[in-house]
């Protein structure tokens, strides 16, 4: 089970690093607070959220190996929030079949299915409770 956990966390990390590259490329090409082509339809909070992913994604990738439980939970939080957030804009613009959204939705399904397996493969490092005898 330990090997499966490492393989899953490595896959998650690679996907998060790919997302990091995409967000950083957008920042370098268009600057901070870019509207991702949605123009006035986008809220300032959404722009901040997307820029924040350029820092959260690599943090999640690092934590998957340094603090694996926190890394798995952060990965789940990132992809769930990203898909929920982006679904709003995809629905507004009827973009249900665009590749970026399908990839994110697919990654969400994979993360939700494999996160429990990744967690089961982690050793419990909690100290044993001492009895008060």
PyMOL commands that set and color helices and strands:
alter all, ss='L'
color gray80, all
select helices_A, chain A and resi 2-30+39-41+44-66+68-92+99-120
alter helices_A, ss='H'
color red, helices_A
deselect
rebuild
show_as cartoon
